[in-house]
Amino acid sequence: MAKISTKQSTLTRPQRWDSPFDPDMTKADVKKLLAIEEIAAIQADRFPARISLEGILQNDTRIVAFKKGELVVREGDYGNSAFLILKGSLRIVLSPSLPGAILGRAKEYKRGFFNAVSQLWTSNWLPETRDSDRYGPTKAGAPKNAASTRIILQDVPAILDKHSTATVDQGALFGELAALGRIPRTATVLADEDSELLEIRWQGLRELRAYDEGWRRMIDERYRQTALIAHLNEVPEFNHLNEEEIQLVADQCLFETYGSFDWHTSFKKLQNRSEADEPVIARQGDYPDGLLMVRAGFARETVRHGTGKRTVTYLGAGDNFGIFELYNAWVNPKDSNLALGTTLTSVGYVDVIRVPASVLAEFVFPNMDAPVNMAEQYVGKSQSNDTLMQWAVDERFINGRQTMVMDLNKCVRCDDCVSACAAAHDGNPRFRRHGKTIDHWLVANACMHCADPVCMIGCPTGAIHRSLSGGTVIINDDTCIGCGTCANSCPYQNISLVQISDAKGNGLVDDQTHRPIMKATKCDLCSDQIGGPACVRACAHDALQRVDFQEFTI
């Protein structure tokens, strides 16, 4: 019998700041930042030693220079950083929005009937061919530093004449709501003159908000005055209120965050996951003290089942938790048994807005009918669907809005779906007919067009973006530089980097480095096809469908 070694090896535990935002940030740069008015006003003694203000500036920020006309952020991009203007001034484009071509977006169009049919005999059998003449000198491949790739608007005065804009000057902070909430940028910002900005990645922004009262107040008030008020006006429980009442409600809301914002990074690394890793937001049996409204991310709802738990559903942006128990506590204030019927935990990360019970009693409950007890509905659900939901949440497939699911009992492995996909994409299929399975269902490796599209974060040219019609996640081949940021970020391995070829099938290489020129490819949900996804239409056995797991049953 082999003897088991008792020797141990040592390894320095990885730390958060092992990978600084800018490795070239010097102590002299930090000293200069500490002298800036907006930074000098921060109470450095409120920060713990392990997360000092100097440490945040050293590791979570970088100083970026922009020339006149350069785009700083694009409307619709998913950003993970905010900006503080150190020098110069910027322009925010208010209306109308800049054309998609300027922002690096693909032009949307639908093929006509004859063009769609002609794909059956005009597909190119050479892999990933392109008309290389359409690429400019800077479009074909990635530069040495893909993150520095920027778009420069050549005729800024003409743009300012055609578009309503606002000027932001030195000392202004912008982009913080999109960075902390992982929501699209709401406007395009460009340099009005040569400018210098301090870019703060979301981790550092989170710490500044957590430990400095001034920054927390500034960020929270901005959210109350913009996104929160807009959100309350859309929620059925609050949309009957007038402007003054909505403001009173917003003033009393609390903001809470659970879990890890960069969940996709840890998710790709972890081999084993369990519910114990999920922070508890509200626990079954506890008395509710406020309505929880999910602002971003996902949360798992479970009920006790024997000695364990059953996943019964998940909540995403726009969903609420606890309304039934809070309403009944308002109707029956002397009943002490109106505890929460389910537990809510964070899946990856989730931002919630907590509306105090007193606010609901004053503004909401007098005007609403008794809500449904969702916990009782869950008890009657089938065990098989609970198992499916548990698996979908564990694998984070709940993120998908157009997940490709195949019924393996119906699938005859004819590959008509793959052939149809290839015919719709110039001979190149955009998905793989394999993936993770549960029972007789397979989730194929195809883009799911996620609710939280982390693949978009960090794209230097805006090539990967949502379409304006339908929100499909697509890649503009002309502006993709093959840097691989989107492919590396996708938690599901649904984006591929491929070497492209010219019309004759000759592989294209960079004329300076002689390295292959790559492009990111993935399912685009056949956005240019008049009949929708070709894979679904081609399946003669009704084995393939696109689903949202919240509505999917087996």
ABEGO torsion letter per residue (X at the ends): XBBBBABBBBBBBBBAAABBABAABBAAAAAAAAABAAAAABBAAABBAABBAAAAAAAABBBBBBBBGBBABBBGBBBABBBBBABEBBBBBAOBBBBAAAAGBBBBBBBBAAAAAAAAAABBABBGBBBAAABBAAAABBBABAAABBBBBABAAAAAAABBBBBBBBGBBBGAAAAAAGBBBABBBBBABBBBBBBBBAAAAAAAAAABAAAAAAAAAAAAABAAAAAAAABAAAAABBAAAAAAAAAABBBBBBEBABAAAAAAABABBBAAABBBABBBGBBBABBBBBABEBBBBBBBBEABBBBABBBBBGBBBGAAAAAAAAABAABAABBBABBBBBBGBBBBBBBBAAAAAAAAAAABBBBBBAAAAAAABBAAAAAAAAAAAAAGAAABABBBBBBAAABAGAGAAAAAAAAAAGGBBABBBBEBBBEABBBBBBBAGBABBAAABGBAAGABBBBABGGBBBBBAAABAGAGAAAAABAAGABBBBBBBBAAGBBBBBAAAGBBBBBBBBBAGGAABAAEBAAAAABAAGABBBBBAAABBX
